[in-house]
Amino acid sequence: MSQDKTYSDPSTVGAKDGTVIVRGPDQVDVDMTPEAAEETAERLTDEAVKARGQRRMMRFPHRAK
């Protein structure tokens, strides 16, 4: 996965007429079913925890490269 910029501002999320609406930085504009939004939220949480651990481990010089 390639990424040009890392954003520190979270997306805004709302619900309207049975659709979950996500708006975020860099013109993110996504409408999802509730089911897709729930699965996306779970995946985001899993990967956020993983990324935090990776960031924390970068501070240890004994880490294998």
C-alpha positions as CSV (number, residue, x, y, z in Angstrom):
1,M,0.0,0.0,0.0
2,S,1.5,3.3,-1.0
3,Q,0.7,6.5,0.8
4,D,1.7,10.0,-0.1
5,K,0.7,11.7,3.1
6,T,-0.2,10.6,6.6
7,Y,-3.1,12.5,8.1
8,S,-3.6,13.2,11.8
9,D,-7.2,14.5,11.6
10,P,-9.9,11.9,11.9
11,S,-12.7,11.6,9.3
12,T,-16.2,12.7,10.2
13,V,-18.9,10.1,10.2
14,G,-22.7,10.3,10.1
15,A,-25.8,8.3,9.3
16,K,-28.6,9.4,6.9
17,D,-31.4,7.4,5.5
18,G,-29.8,4.1,6.4
19,T,-26.4,4.9,4.9
20,V,-23.2,5.6,6.8
21,I,-21.4,8.7,5.4
22,V,-17.7,9.2,5.8
23,R,-15.9,12.5,5.0
24,G,-12.3,13.0,5.6
25,P,-9.1,14.7,4.5
26,D,-7.9,14.8,1.0
27,Q,-11.5,14.7,-0.4
28,V,-12.4,11.3,1.2
29,D,-16.1,10.9,0.4
30,V,-17.6,7.5,1.0
31,D,-21.1,6.2,1.6
32,M,-21.5,2.7,2.9
33,T,-24.1,0.2,4.0
34,P,-24.2,-0.2,7.8
35,E,-22.8,-3.7,7.3
36,A,-19.8,-2.5,5.3
37,A,-19.2,0.3,7.8
38,E,-19.2,-2.1,10.7
39,E,-16.6,-4.4,9.0
40,T,-14.5,-1.3,8.0
41,A,-14.6,-0.1,11.6
42,E,-13.4,-3.5,12.8
43,R,-10.6,-3.6,10.3
44,L,-9.6,0.0,11.1
45,T,-9.4,-0.8,14.8
46,D,-7.3,-4.0,14.2
47,E,-4.8,-2.2,12.0
48,A,-4.7,0.9,14.3
49,V,-3.6,-1.3,17.2
50,K,-1.0,-3.0,14.9
51,A,0.3,0.3,13.7
52,R,0.6,1.7,17.3
53,G,2.6,-1.4,18.2
54,Q,4.9,-1.0,15.2
55,R,5.4,2.7,16.1
56,R,6.3,1.8,19.7
57,M,8.7,-0.9,18.6
58,M,10.6,1.6,16.4
59,R,12.1,3.1,19.5
60,F,14.0,-0.1,20.4
61,P,17.5,-0.2,18.9
62,H,17.9,-4.0,19.4
63,R,15.0,-4.7,17.0
64,A,15.8,-7.0,14.1
65,K,15.9,-5.2,10.8
